[in-house]
């Protein structure tokens, strides 16, 4: 049979371990936007802009007029 002192020491060790336990800090990944701006894509965007027209937004009524 185990002596009482061994049992008390084990209980004390477990209490100390439980009291000192801290949850691990949550580590979230950093947000890194994905920019794929190559010179070829940039040239295509400029060509498309001329065919898009003009958008005028009337802030009073909330309607948009596209020409």
C-alpha positions, -999 to 999 in steps of 0.1 A, spaced: 0 0 0 12 35 -8 21 58 20 -2 88 26 27 112 20 32 99 -16 -5 104 -23 -5 139 -8 26 148 -28 10 136 -60 -22 156 -53 -2 187 -46 18 183 -78 -14 179 -98 -29 210 -82 2 231 -90 3 218 -125 -34 227 -130 -30 262 -115 0 270 -137 -16 259 -169 -23 287 -194 -41 283 -227 -19 286 -258 -21 320 -274 -43 321 -306 -22 328 -336 -41 341 -367 -25 344 -401 -18 379 -413 -40 392 -442 -19 395 -473 -39 408 -503 -31 391 -535 -21 416 -562 -14 401 -596 -7 433 -614 16 424 -643 23 448 -671 2 427 -695 -29 429 -673 -24 466 -668 -24 472 -705 -56 452 -710 -74 473 -683 -65 505 -700 -80 492 -733 -112 482 -715 -116 515 -698 -122 534 -730 -152 511 -739 -168 513 -704 -182 548 -707 -189 572 -679 -209 566 -647 -225 596 -630 -241 590 -596 -266 615 -582 -260 614 -545 -294 631 -537 -317 605 -553 -293 575 -554 -299 568 -591 -270 562 -615 -270 574 -651 -247 555 -675 -237 570 -708 
